[in-house]
Amino acid sequence: MKIRKSAASGNDKVEMQMTPMIDVVFQLLTFFVMSFKIVSQEGDFNIKMPIAAASSSEQQVELPPIKLRLAADAQGNLSGISMGERQLRNYRDLHTEILNLVGTDTGPNSMAAQAECEIDADYNLHYENVVDAITAISGHVDASGHVVKLIEKLKFAPPKQGG
């Protein structure tokens, strides 16, 4: 038996048939889409609980928003601090007044967590005075190095130019 060598035998390419492979992939995809069942979320029991009765302990007193007014002179320096109707001399007095108002109790239901302060500063007041007021209101570092938070909810009154 004689084996012949042809010149074209080394150049034969095998082509991949992609059409049957794509058909199989689409059949699998169709199978999984059709057999997929959506189940209700685990742990969703739709239970209606009774409303909690009011506790017999002390009812929480709601504070009205604290109004802080920072007045400026013609050069933009701080000329006065007033909290409500009370005039304060400096930021230390402001801090002491806030501390007396909200106390040192911390936690989610404390007076400090519920209190809100609105800062109304003159338009031309230097920014560092506002930052010092925020520092006096928001808290301090005690002797042991722990941060004592006072009022965390601050908002600013819209600026009024020329007055």
DSSP file (Angstrom, degrees, kcal/mol; ACC not computed):
  #  RESIDUE AA STRUCTURE BP1 BP2  ACC     N-H-->O    O-->H-N    N-H-->O    O-->H-N    TCO  KAPPA ALPHA  PHI   PSI    X-CA   Y-CA   Z-CA
    1    1 A M              0   0    0      0, 0.0     2,-0.5     0, 0.0     0, 0.0   0.000 360.0 360.0 360.0 132.3    0.0    0.0    0.0
    2    2 A K        -     0   0    0      2,-0.0     2,-0.6     0, 0.0     0, 0.0  -0.902 360.0-151.1-111.2 128.0    1.4    3.3   -1.0
    3    3 A I        -     0   0    0     -2,-0.5     2,-0.4     2,-0.0     0, 0.0  -0.853  14.5-150.6 -99.6 125.4    0.6    6.5    0.9
    4    4 A R        -     0   0    0     -2,-0.6     2,-0.5     0, 0.0    -2,-0.0  -0.756   3.3-142.5 -97.8 141.9    0.7    9.6   -1.2
    5    5 A K        -     0   0    0     -2,-0.4     2,-0.3     3,-0.0    -2,-0.0  -0.875  16.3-157.2 -99.3 129.1    1.6   12.9    0.2
    6    6 A S    >   -     0   0    0     -2,-0.5     3,-0.7     1,-0.1     4,-0.3  -0.763  20.7-131.3-104.3 155.1   -0.4   15.8   -1.2
    7    7 A A  T 3  S+     0   0    0     -2,-0.3     3,-0.4     1,-0.2     4,-0.1   0.754 105.9  53.8 -72.9 -24.6    0.8   19.4   -1.2
    8    8 A A  T >  S+     0   0    0      1,-0.2     3,-0.9     2,-0.1     4,-0.2   0.519  82.7  88.8 -89.8  -5.8   -2.5   20.6    0.3
    9    9 A S  G X  S+     0   0    0     -3,-0.7     3,-0.6     1,-0.2    -1,-0.2   0.790  86.6  50.1 -68.0 -28.0   -2.5   18.3    3.3
   10   10 A G  G 3  S+     0   0    0     -3,-0.4    -1,-0.2    -4,-0.3    -2,-0.1   0.612 106.4  56.3 -83.5 -12.6   -0.6   20.7    5.6
   11   11 A N  G <  S+     0   0    0     -3,-0.9     2,-0.2    -4,-0.1    -1,-0.2   0.317  72.9 126.0-103.1   6.8   -2.8   23.7    4.8
   12   12 A D    <   -     0   0    0     -3,-0.6     2,-0.4    -4,-0.2    -3,-0.0  -0.504  43.8-158.5 -70.1 130.8   -6.1   22.2    5.8
   13   13 A K        -     0   0    0     -2,-0.2     2,-0.6     2,-0.0    -2,-0.1  -0.893  10.1-140.4-109.6 139.8   -8.0   24.4    8.4
   14   14 A V        -     0   0    0     -2,-0.4     2,-0.4     2,-0.0    -2,-0.0  -0.890  19.4-151.0 -98.6 120.6  -10.7   23.1   10.7
   15   15 A E        -     0   0    0     -2,-0.6     2,-0.4     1,-0.0    -2,-0.0  -0.738  11.9-126.9 -94.4 139.2  -13.5   25.6   11.0
   16   16 A M        -     0   0    0     -2,-0.4     2,-0.9     1,-0.0    -1,-0.0  -0.675  16.7-133.8 -82.3 133.7  -15.6   25.8   14.2
   17   17 A Q     >  +     0   0    0     -2,-0.4     4,-0.6     1,-0.2    -1,-0.0  -0.795  27.3 177.3 -88.7 105.6  -19.3   25.6   13.6
   18   18 A M  H  >  +     0   0    0     -2,-0.9     4,-2.5     1,-0.2     5,-0.2   0.750  65.3  73.2 -82.7 -26.4  -20.7   28.4   15.8
   19   19 A T  H  > S+     0   0    0      1,-0.2     4,-2.1     2,-0.2    -1,-0.2   0.917  98.5  44.5 -60.8 -47.4  -24.3   28.1   14.9
   20   20 A P  H  > S+     0   0    0      0, 0.0     4,-2.0     0, 0.0    -1,-0.2   0.875 113.2  52.8 -65.1 -33.9  -25.0   24.8   16.8
   21   21 A M  H  X S+     0   0    0     -4,-0.6     4,-2.0     2,-0.2    -2,-0.2   0.914 110.1  46.8 -66.6 -41.8  -23.1   26.2   19.8
   22   22 A I  H  X S+     0   0    0     -4,-2.5     4,-2.4     1,-0.2    -1,-0.2   0.872 109.6  55.2 -67.0 -37.4  -25.2   29.4   19.9
   23   23 A D  H  X S+     0   0    0     -4,-2.1     4,-2.0    -5,-0.2    -1,-0.2   0.918 108.1  48.3 -60.6 -43.5  -28.4   27.3   19.5
   24   24 A V  H  X S+     0   0    0     -4,-2.0     4,-2.3     2,-0.2    -2,-0.2   0.904 110.4  51.5 -64.5 -41.7  -27.4   25.3   22.6
   25   25 A V  H  X S+     0   0    0     -4,-2.0     4,-2.4     1,-0.2    -2,-0.2   0.922 110.8  47.7 -63.2 -43.7  -26.7   28.4   24.6
   26   26 A F  H  X S+     0   0    0     -4,-2.4     4,-2.4     2,-0.2    -1,-0.2   0.858 110.2  52.8 -66.3 -34.6  -30.1   29.9   23.7
   27   27 A Q  H  X S+     0   0    0     -4,-2.0     4,-2.3     2,-0.2    -2,-0.2   0.913 110.9  46.8 -66.3 -41.6  -31.8   26.7   24.6
   28   28 A L  H  X S+     0   0    0     -4,-2.3     4,-2.4     2,-0.2     5,-0.2   0.922 112.3  50.2 -64.7 -42.8  -30.2   26.7   28.0
   29   29 A L  H  X S+     0   0    0     -4,-2.4     4,-2.2     1,-0.2    -2,-0.2   0.920 111.2  48.5 -60.7 -44.4  -31.0   30.3   28.6
   30   30 A T  H  X S+     0   0    0     -4,-2.4     4,-2.4     1,-0.2    -1,-0.2   0.901 109.9  52.8 -63.0 -41.2  -34.6   29.7   27.6
   31   31 A F  H  X S+     0   0    0     -4,-2.3     4,-1.9     1,-0.2    -2,-0.2   0.937 111.7  44.4 -60.4 -47.7  -34.8   26.7   30.0
   32   32 A F  H  X S+     0   0    0     -4,-2.4     4,-0.7     1,-0.2    -1,-0.2   0.864 113.6  50.1 -69.4 -35.3  -33.5   28.7   33.0
   33   33 A V  H >< S+     0   0    0     -4,-2.2     3,-0.5    -5,-0.2    -1,-0.2   0.921 114.1  44.9 -67.4 -42.4  -35.8   31.7   32.3
   34   34 A M  H 3< S+     0   0    0     -4,-2.4    -2,-0.2     1,-0.2    -1,-0.2   0.801 115.9  45.8 -72.9 -28.9  -38.9   29.5   32.0
   35   35 A S  H 3< S+     0   0    0     -4,-1.9     2,-0.3    -5,-0.2    -1,-0.2   0.459  84.6 113.8 -94.7  -0.5  -38.1   27.4   35.1
   36   36 A F    <<  -     0   0    0     -4,-0.7     2,-0.5    -3,-0.5    -3,-0.0  -0.564  48.9-163.8 -74.2 128.1  -37.2   30.3   37.3
   37   37 A K        -     0   0    0     -2,-0.3     2,-0.6     2,-0.0    -2,-0.1  -0.958  12.5-139.9-116.9 128.8  -39.7   30.8   40.2
   38   38 A I        -     0   0    0     -2,-0.5     2,-0.3     0, 0.0    -2,-0.0  -0.756  22.3-163.3 -87.4 124.3  -39.8   34.0   42.2
   39   39 A V        -     0   0    0     -2,-0.6     3,-0.1     1,-0.1     2,-0.0  -0.728  26.5 -96.6-105.5 157.0  -40.4   33.3   45.9
   40   40 A S        -     0   0    0     -2,-0.3     2,-0.1     1,-0.1    -1,-0.1  -0.340  54.3 -85.4 -69.4 155.0  -41.5   35.7   48.5
   41   41 A Q    >   -     0   0    0      1,-0.1     3,-1.5     2,-0.1     2,-0.2  -0.366  47.8-110.9 -65.6 135.0  -38.8   37.3   50.6
   42   42 A E  T 3  S+     0   0    0      1,-0.2    -1,-0.1    -3,-0.1     3,-0.1  -0.449  99.6  19.8 -68.7 133.3  -37.7   35.3   53.5
   43   43 A G  T 3  S+     0   0    0      1,-0.2     2,-1.2    -2,-0.2    -1,-0.2   0.440  83.1 127.1  90.0   0.3  -38.8   36.8   56.9
   44   44 A D    <   +     0   0    0     -3,-1.5    -1,-0.2     1,-0.2    -3,-0.0  -0.745  22.0 157.3 -92.2  93.3  -41.5   39.0   55.5
   45   45 A F        -     0   0    0     -2,-1.2    -1,-0.2    -3,-0.1    -3,-0.0   0.586  43.3-136.4 -97.1 -12.0  -44.4   37.9   57.7
   46   46 A N        +     0   0    0      1,-0.2     2,-0.4    -3,-0.1    -2,-0.1   0.940  38.7 172.6  55.2  52.6  -46.6   41.0   57.5
   47   47 A I        -     0   0    0      1,-0.0     2,-0.7     0, 0.0    -1,-0.2  -0.775  27.6-143.4 -95.0 135.2  -47.4   41.0   61.2
   48   48 A K        -     0   0    0     -2,-0.4    -1,-0.0     0, 0.0     0, 0.0  -0.881  18.6-160.8-100.6 113.9  -49.3   44.0   62.7
   49   49 A M        -     0   0    0     -2,-0.7     2,-0.1     1,-0.1     3,-0.1  -0.626  24.1-103.9 -91.8 151.0  -48.0   44.8   66.1
   50   50 A P        -     0   0    0      0, 0.0     2,-0.2     0, 0.0    -1,-0.1  -0.392  43.5 -96.6 -70.3 152.7  -50.0   46.8   68.6
   51   51 A I        -     0   0    0      1,-0.1     2,-0.1    -2,-0.1     0, 0.0  -0.487  46.0-105.9 -69.6 136.3  -49.0   50.4   69.2
   52   52 A A        -     0   0    0     -2,-0.2     2,-0.1     1,-0.1    -1,-0.1  -0.368  33.6-119.3 -66.0 138.6  -46.7   50.9   72.1
   53   53 A A        -     0   0    0      1,-0.1     2,-0.1    -2,-0.1    -1,-0.1  -0.445  36.9 -91.9 -75.0 151.5  -48.3   52.4   75.2
   54   54 A A        -     0   0    0     -2,-0.1    -1,-0.1     1,-0.1     2,-0.1  -0.430  47.2-115.3 -64.1 134.4  -47.0   55.6   76.5
   55   55 A S        -     0   0    0     -2,-0.1    -1,-0.1     1,-0.1    -3,-0.0  -0.383   9.1-133.8 -72.9 150.8  -44.3   55.0   79.1
   56   56 A S  S    S+     0   0    0     -2,-0.1    -1,-0.1    -3,-0.1     3,-0.1   0.534  77.7  98.6 -81.7  -5.1  -45.0   56.1   82.6
   57   57 A S  S    S-     0   0    0      1,-0.2     2,-0.0     0, 0.0     0, 0.0  -0.086  94.2 -52.9 -73.6-178.9  -41.5   57.6   82.9
   58   58 A E        -     0   0    0      1,-0.1    -1,-0.2     3,-0.0     2,-0.2  -0.299  59.1-122.6 -60.0 130.6  -40.8   61.2   82.4
   59   59 A Q        -     0   0    0     -3,-0.1     2,-0.3     1,-0.1    -1,-0.1  -0.511  30.1-107.0 -74.8 143.2  -42.1   62.6   79.2
   60   60 A Q        -     0   0    0     -2,-0.2     2,-0.5     1,-0.1    -1,-0.1  -0.555  28.5-137.4 -74.7 128.8  -39.5   64.2   76.9
   61   61 A V        -     0   0    0     -2,-0.3     2,-0.5    -3,-0.0    -1,-0.1  -0.740  15.3-137.4 -87.0 129.4  -39.7   68.0   76.8
   62   62 A E        -     0   0    0     -2,-0.5    49,-0.0    53,-0.0    53,-0.0  -0.770  14.1-142.1 -92.5 127.0  -39.3   69.4   73.3
   63   63 A L        -     0   0    0     -2,-0.5     3,-0.1    48,-0.1    53,-0.1  -0.641  12.9-126.2 -85.1 139.0  -37.1   72.5   73.0
   64   64 A P        -     0   0    0      0, 0.0    52,-0.3     0, 0.0    -1,-0.0  -0.470  49.0 -78.5 -72.4 159.0  -37.9   75.3   70.7
   65   65 A P        -     0   0    0      0, 0.0     2,-0.5     0, 0.0    52,-0.2  -0.340  47.2-122.7 -60.6 137.7  -35.1   76.2   68.3
   66   66 A I  E     -a  117   0A   0     50,-3.3    52,-3.4    -3,-0.1     2,-0.6  -0.708  21.3-146.4 -83.4 127.2  -32.5   78.3   69.9
   67   67 A K  E     -a  118   0A   0     -2,-0.5    17,-2.0    50,-0.2     2,-0.5  -0.861  15.4-172.6 -99.3 119.5  -32.0   81.6   68.1
   68   68 A L  E     -aB 119  83A   0     50,-3.0    52,-3.2    -2,-0.6     2,-0.5  -0.957   4.1-163.5-114.6 126.5  -28.4   82.9   68.1
   69   69 A R  E     -aB 120  82A   0     13,-3.3    13,-2.3    -2,-0.5     2,-0.6  -0.943   3.9-168.1-114.2 124.9  -27.7   86.4   66.7
   70   70 A L  E     -aB 121  81A   0     50,-2.5    52,-1.9    -2,-0.5     2,-0.3  -0.953  11.4-162.2-113.7 113.5  -24.2   87.4   65.8
   71   71 A A  E     - B   0  80A   0      9,-2.8     8,-2.9    -2,-0.6     9,-1.3  -0.712   2.4-157.0 -98.4 146.9  -23.9   91.2   65.2
   72   72 A A  E     - B   0  78A   0     -2,-0.3     6,-0.2     6,-0.3    53,-0.1  -0.883   9.5-133.5-121.5 151.9  -21.0   92.8   63.3
   73   73 A D    >   -     0   0    0      4,-2.4     3,-1.4    -2,-0.3     6,-0.1  -0.244  47.9 -82.0 -87.8-172.6  -19.5   96.3   63.3
   74   74 A A  T 3  S+     0   0    0      1,-0.3    -1,-0.0     2,-0.1    -2,-0.0   0.779 130.1  51.9 -65.2 -28.0  -18.6   98.2   60.1
   75   75 A Q  T 3  S-     0   0    0      2,-0.1    -1,-0.3    51,-0.0     3,-0.1   0.504 120.1-105.4 -87.2  -4.1  -15.2   96.4   59.8
   76   76 A G  S <  S+     0   0    0     -3,-1.4    50,-2.7     1,-0.3     2,-0.2   0.498  75.8 136.0  93.5   4.7  -16.8   92.9   60.1
   77   77 A N        -     0   0    0     48,-0.2    -4,-2.4     1,-0.1    -1,-0.3  -0.499  66.9 -91.0 -82.7 156.6  -15.6   92.3   63.7
   78   78 A L  E     +B   72   0A   0     -6,-0.2    -6,-0.3     1,-0.2     3,-0.1  -0.504  45.8 170.0 -69.1 126.0  -18.0   90.8   66.2
   79   79 A S  E     +     0   0A   0     -8,-2.9     2,-0.3     1,-0.3    -7,-0.2   0.573  61.8   1.9-112.5 -15.2  -19.9   93.5   68.1
   80   80 A G  E     -B   71   0A   0     -9,-1.3    -9,-2.8     2,-0.0     2,-0.4  -0.937  47.9-154.5-171.8 148.1  -22.5   91.4   70.0
   81   81 A I  E     +BC  70  88A   0      7,-0.9     7,-3.2    -2,-0.3     2,-0.4  -0.995  19.7 176.8-124.4 128.4  -23.8   87.9   70.7
   82   82 A S  E     -BC  69  87A   0    -13,-2.3   -13,-3.3    -2,-0.4     2,-0.6  -0.999  16.9-163.5-135.3 137.6  -27.4   87.4   71.7
   83   83 A M  E >  S-BC  68  86A   0      3,-2.5     3,-1.8    -2,-0.4     2,-0.5  -0.941  74.2 -44.6-117.2 106.0  -29.2   84.1   72.4
   84   84 A G  T 3  S-     0   0    0    -17,-2.0   -15,-0.1    -2,-0.6   -18,-0.0  -0.621 124.3 -26.0  69.5-123.5  -32.9   84.8   72.3
   85   85 A E  T 3  S+     0   0    0     -2,-0.5     2,-0.4    -3,-0.1    -1,-0.3   0.478 117.6 101.3 -97.5  -5.7  -33.4   88.0   74.3
   86   86 A R  E <   -C   83   0A   0     -3,-1.8    -3,-2.5     1,-0.0     2,-0.4  -0.689  64.4-142.1 -90.3 129.4  -30.3   87.5   76.4
   87   87 A Q  E     -C   82   0A   0     -2,-0.4     2,-0.3    -5,-0.2    -5,-0.2  -0.731  17.2-160.9 -87.5 134.1  -27.1   89.4   75.6
   88   88 A L  E     -C   81   0A   0     -7,-3.2    -7,-0.9    -2,-0.4     3,-0.1  -0.883  15.3-147.4-117.0 148.6  -23.8   87.5   76.0
   89   89 A R  S    S-     0   0    0     -2,-0.3     2,-0.2     1,-0.1    -1,-0.1   0.891  71.3 -14.7 -82.2 -40.8  -20.3   89.0   76.3
   90   90 A N  S  > S-     0   0    0    -10,-0.0     4,-1.7    -9,-0.0    -1,-0.1  -0.848  75.7 -82.9-152.4-176.7  -18.2   86.3   74.7
   91   91 A Y  H  > S+     0   0    0     -2,-0.2     4,-2.7     1,-0.2     5,-0.2   0.802 121.2  59.9 -70.3 -28.5  -18.1   82.8   73.3
   92   92 A R  H  > S+     0   0    0      2,-0.2     4,-2.4     1,-0.2    -1,-0.2   0.916 106.2  47.5 -64.7 -42.0  -17.3   81.4   76.8
   93   93 A D  H  > S+     0   0    0      2,-0.2     4,-2.5     1,-0.2    -2,-0.2   0.894 111.8  51.5 -63.8 -39.3  -20.6   82.8   78.1
   94   94 A L  H  X S+     0   0    0     -4,-1.7     4,-2.4     2,-0.2    -2,-0.2   0.927 110.4  48.0 -62.1 -45.4  -22.4   81.3   75.0
   95   95 A H  H  X S+     0   0    0     -4,-2.7     4,-2.5     1,-0.2    -2,-0.2   0.916 112.4  48.9 -62.2 -43.8  -20.8   77.9   75.7
   96   96 A T  H  X S+     0   0    0     -4,-2.4     4,-2.3     2,-0.2    -1,-0.2   0.898 110.9  50.4 -63.6 -41.1  -21.8   78.1   79.4
   97   97 A E  H  X S+     0   0    0     -4,-2.5     4,-1.8     2,-0.2    -2,-0.2   0.909 112.2  46.6 -64.6 -42.8  -25.4   79.1   78.5
   98   98 A I  H  X S+     0   0    0     -4,-2.4     4,-2.7     2,-0.2     5,-0.4   0.910 111.6  52.0 -64.7 -42.4  -25.7   76.2   76.0
   99   99 A L  H  X S+     0   0    0     -4,-2.5     4,-1.9     1,-0.2    -2,-0.2   0.893 110.9  47.5 -61.7 -41.1  -24.3   73.8   78.6
  100  100 A N  H  < S+     0   0    0     -4,-2.3    -1,-0.2     2,-0.2    -2,-0.2   0.841 114.0  49.1 -67.6 -33.0  -26.8   75.0   81.2
  101  101 A L  H  < S+     0   0    0     -4,-1.8    -2,-0.2    -5,-0.2    -1,-0.2   0.938 126.3  20.5 -74.4 -48.1  -29.6   74.6   78.7
  102  102 A V  H  < S-     0   0    0     -4,-2.7    10,-0.4     1,-0.2     9,-0.3   0.667  95.8-148.8 -99.8 -18.3  -29.0   71.2   77.3
  103  103 A G     <  -     0   0    0     -4,-1.9    -1,-0.2    -5,-0.4    -2,-0.1  -0.163  32.9 -76.3  77.5-176.1  -26.9   69.6   80.0
  104  104 A T  S    S+     0   0    0     -4,-0.1     2,-0.2     2,-0.1    -1,-0.2   0.366  85.1 123.7-104.7   2.6  -24.2   67.0   79.7
  105  105 A D        -     0   0    0     -3,-0.3     7,-0.5     1,-0.0     2,-0.3  -0.465  43.9-164.9 -65.6 131.8  -26.5   64.0   79.2
  106  106 A T        +     0   0    0     -2,-0.2     3,-0.1     6,-0.1    -2,-0.1  -0.746  32.9  84.9-115.5 165.4  -25.6   62.2   75.9
  107  107 A G  S >  S-     0   0    0     -2,-0.3     3,-1.1     1,-0.1     6,-0.3  -0.643  86.2 -66.1 129.8 173.1  -27.5   59.7   73.9
  108  108 A P  T 3  S+     0   0    0      0, 0.0    -1,-0.1     0, 0.0    -2,-0.0   0.774 130.3  40.0 -69.7 -25.4  -30.2   59.6   71.3
  109  109 A N  T 3  S+     0   0    0     -3,-0.1    -2,-0.1     4,-0.0    -3,-0.0   0.230  89.9 118.7-106.6  14.0  -33.0   60.9   73.5
  110  110 A S  S <> S-     0   0    0     -3,-1.1     4,-1.2     1,-0.1     5,-0.2  -0.300  77.0-113.0 -77.0 164.4  -31.0   63.6   75.3
  111  111 A M  H  > S+     0   0    0     -9,-0.3     4,-2.2     1,-0.2     3,-0.2   0.869 117.4  57.1 -62.8 -36.8  -31.7   67.3   75.2
  112  112 A A  H  4 S+     0   0    0     -7,-0.5    40,-0.8   -10,-0.4    41,-0.4   0.869 105.6  49.8 -63.9 -36.5  -28.5   67.8   73.3
  113  113 A A  H  4 S+     0   0    0     -6,-0.3    -1,-0.2     1,-0.2    -2,-0.2   0.785 117.7  40.0 -73.2 -26.3  -29.5   65.4   70.5
  114  114 A Q  H  < S+     0   0    0     -4,-1.2    -2,-0.2    -3,-0.2    -1,-0.2   0.705  92.9 100.4 -94.5 -22.4  -32.9   67.1   70.2
  115  115 A A     <  -     0   0    0     -4,-2.2    38,-0.7    35,-0.2     2,-0.4  -0.321  52.2-165.4 -69.5 147.4  -31.9   70.7   70.5
  116  116 A E  E     - d   0 153A   0    -52,-0.3   -50,-3.3    36,-0.1     2,-0.4  -0.995   3.2-158.1-134.5 138.8  -31.5   72.8   67.3
  117  117 A C  E     -ad  66 154A   0     36,-2.5    38,-2.3    -2,-0.4     2,-0.6  -0.965   3.7-156.6-122.7 133.0  -29.8   76.2   67.0
  118  118 A E  E     -ad  67 155A   0    -52,-3.4   -50,-3.0    -2,-0.4     2,-0.6  -0.938  12.5-152.7-108.1 121.6  -30.4   78.7   64.2
  119  119 A I  E     -ad  68 156A   0     36,-3.0    38,-2.7    -2,-0.6     2,-0.6  -0.832  10.2-172.5 -98.6 123.3  -27.5   81.1   63.7
  120  120 A D  E     +a   69   0A   0    -52,-3.2   -50,-2.5    -2,-0.6     2,-0.3  -0.918  14.8 177.2-115.6 101.8  -28.3   84.5   62.3
  121  121 A A  E     -a   70   0A   0     -2,-0.6    39,-0.4    36,-0.3   -50,-0.2  -0.804  34.3-103.0-108.3 146.8  -25.1   86.4   61.5
  122  122 A D    >   -     0   0    0    -52,-1.9     3,-1.3    -2,-0.3    39,-0.1  -0.287  34.2-115.3 -61.7 153.0  -24.7   89.8   59.9
  123  123 A Y  T 3  S+     0   0    0     37,-0.8    -1,-0.1     1,-0.3    38,-0.1   0.853 112.8  43.1 -61.7 -38.2  -23.8   89.7   56.2
  124  124 A N  T 3  S+     0   0    0    -52,-0.1    -1,-0.3   -51,-0.1     2,-0.2   0.294  82.3 127.8 -96.5  11.4  -20.3   91.4   56.7
  125  125 A L    <   -     0   0    0     -3,-1.3   -48,-0.2   -55,-0.1   -53,-0.1  -0.467  68.9-106.1 -68.8 135.1  -19.3   89.3   59.8
  126  126 A H    >>  -     0   0    0    -50,-2.7     3,-1.2    -2,-0.2     4,-0.9  -0.347  24.6-125.3 -62.7 141.4  -15.9   87.7   59.5
  127  127 A Y  H >> S+     0   0    0      1,-0.3     4,-2.1     2,-0.2     3,-0.5   0.829 105.0  64.4 -60.6 -36.5  -16.2   83.9   59.0
  128  128 A E  H 3> S+     0   0    0      1,-0.2     4,-2.1     2,-0.2    -1,-0.3   0.790  97.6  57.4 -63.0 -25.6  -13.9   83.0   61.9
  129  129 A N  H <> S+     0   0    0     -3,-1.2     4,-1.9     2,-0.2    -1,-0.2   0.880 106.5  48.0 -69.8 -37.3  -16.5   84.5   64.3
  130  130 A V  H <X S+     0   0    0     -4,-0.9     4,-2.4    -3,-0.5    -2,-0.2   0.904 111.3  50.8 -67.1 -40.8  -19.1   82.2   62.9
  131  131 A V  H  X S+     0   0    0     -4,-2.1     4,-2.3     1,-0.2    -2,-0.2   0.900 109.3  50.9 -64.0 -40.8  -16.7   79.2   63.3
  132  132 A D  H  X S+     0   0    0     -4,-2.1     4,-2.0     2,-0.2    -1,-0.2   0.884 110.1  49.9 -63.5 -38.2  -16.0   80.2   66.9
  133  133 A A  H  X S+     0   0    0     -4,-1.9     4,-1.9     2,-0.2    -2,-0.2   0.910 110.1  49.9 -66.6 -41.6  -19.7   80.4   67.6
  134  134 A I  H  X S+     0   0    0     -4,-2.4     4,-2.8     1,-0.2    -2,-0.2   0.898 110.0  51.6 -62.9 -39.8  -20.3   77.0   66.1
  135  135 A T  H  X S+     0   0    0     -4,-2.3     4,-1.2     1,-0.2    -1,-0.2   0.904 109.8  48.9 -62.5 -41.8  -17.4   75.6   68.3
  136  136 A A  H  < S+     0   0    0     -4,-2.0    -1,-0.2     1,-0.2    -2,-0.2   0.835 117.7  41.4 -67.6 -32.2  -19.0   77.1   71.4
  137  137 A I  H  < S+     0   0    0     -4,-1.9    14,-1.7     1,-0.1    -2,-0.2   0.883 110.8  53.2 -82.0 -40.7  -22.4   75.6   70.6
  138  138 A S  H  < S-     0   0    0     -4,-2.8    12,-2.9    12,-0.2     2,-0.3   0.714 112.0 -85.3 -79.5 -21.3  -21.4   72.2   69.3
  139  139 A G  E  <  -E  149   0B   0     -4,-1.2     2,-0.3    10,-0.3    10,-0.2  -0.947  33.2-116.0 151.2-169.9  -19.3   70.9   72.2
  140  140 A H  E     -E  148   0B   0      8,-2.0     8,-3.6    -2,-0.3     2,-0.5  -0.955  26.5-102.4-156.8 170.0  -15.9   70.8   73.9
  141  141 A V  E     -E  147   0B   0     -2,-0.3     6,-0.2     6,-0.2    -2,-0.0  -0.914  39.3-142.3-102.6 124.6  -13.1   68.4   74.9
  142  142 A D    >   -     0   0    0      4,-2.7     3,-1.7    -2,-0.5    -1,-0.0  -0.110  33.1 -88.1 -79.6-177.6  -13.1   67.6   78.6
  143  143 A A  T 3  S+     0   0    0      1,-0.3    -1,-0.1     2,-0.1    -2,-0.0   0.780 126.1  54.6 -63.9 -28.7  -10.1   67.1   80.9
  144  144 A S  T 3  S-     0   0    0      2,-0.1    -1,-0.3     1,-0.0    -2,-0.0   0.456 120.3-105.6 -86.9   0.8   -9.8   63.4   80.1
  145  145 A G  S <  S+     0   0    0     -3,-1.7     2,-0.3     1,-0.3    -2,-0.1   0.504  75.3 135.6  92.3   4.2   -9.7   64.1   76.3
  146  146 A H        -     0   0    0      1,-0.0    -4,-2.7    -5,-0.0     2,-0.5  -0.647  57.4-119.2 -87.4 143.8  -13.2   62.9   75.5
  147  147 A V  E     -E  141   0B   0     -2,-0.3     2,-0.7    -6,-0.2    -6,-0.2  -0.709  21.7-157.2 -83.2 125.3  -15.4   65.0   73.2
  148  148 A V  E     -E  140   0B   0     -8,-3.6    -8,-2.0    -2,-0.5     2,-0.3  -0.916  12.3-150.5-103.5 111.9  -18.5   66.2   74.9
  149  149 A K  E     +E  139   0B   0     -2,-0.7   -10,-0.3   -10,-0.2     3,-0.1  -0.622  22.5 168.6 -85.0 139.8  -21.2   66.9   72.2
  150  150 A L        +     0   0    0    -12,-2.9     2,-0.6    -2,-0.3   -12,-0.2   0.542  63.4   4.5-111.3 -96.5  -23.8   69.6   72.9
  151  151 A I        +     0   0    0    -14,-1.7    -1,-0.3     1,-0.1   -38,-0.1  -0.836  55.5 170.8 -98.9 124.0  -25.9   70.8   70.0
  152  152 A E        +     0   0    0    -40,-0.8     2,-0.9    -2,-0.6    -1,-0.1   0.669  58.3  81.1-102.8 -21.5  -25.4   68.9   66.7
  153  153 A K  E     +d  116   0A   0    -38,-0.7   -36,-2.5   -41,-0.4     2,-0.4  -0.772  59.1 165.8 -92.8 106.6  -28.3   70.3   64.7
  154  154 A L  E     +d  117   0A   0     -2,-0.9     2,-0.3   -38,-0.2   -36,-0.2  -0.932  10.1 175.4-119.9 142.9  -27.3   73.7   63.3
  155  155 A K  E     -d  118   0A   0    -38,-2.3   -36,-3.0    -2,-0.4     2,-0.4  -0.974  21.2-131.8-141.7 159.4  -28.9   75.8   60.7
  156  156 A F  E     -d  119   0A   0     -2,-0.3   -36,-0.2   -38,-0.2   -38,-0.1  -0.901  16.0-126.5-116.1 137.5  -28.3   79.3   59.3
  157  157 A A        -     0   0    0    -38,-2.7   -36,-0.3    -2,-0.4     3,-0.1  -0.497  46.8 -89.2 -71.6 149.6  -30.7   82.0   58.7
  158  158 A P        -     0   0    0      0, 0.0    -1,-0.1     0, 0.0     2,-0.1  -0.359  52.3-101.9 -60.9 139.5  -30.6   83.4   55.2
  159  159 A P        -     0   0    0      0, 0.0     2,-0.6     0, 0.0   -37,-0.1  -0.361  29.8-153.8 -66.9 140.8  -28.1   86.3   54.9
  160  160 A K    >   -     0   0    0    -39,-0.4     3,-0.8    -3,-0.1   -37,-0.8  -0.953  11.9-144.4-117.2 112.5  -29.4   89.8   54.9
  161  161 A Q  T 3  S+     0   0    0     -2,-0.6   -39,-0.0     1,-0.2     0, 0.0  -0.537  77.1  20.6 -79.5 138.9  -27.2   92.3   53.2
  162  162 A G  T 3         0   0    0     -2,-0.2    -1,-0.2     1,-0.1   -40,-0.0   0.741 360.0 360.0  82.8  24.1  -27.0   95.8   54.5
  163  163 A G    <         0   0    0     -3,-0.8    -2,-0.2     0, 0.0    -1,-0.1   0.385 360.0 360.0-178.7 360.0  -28.2   95.2   58.0
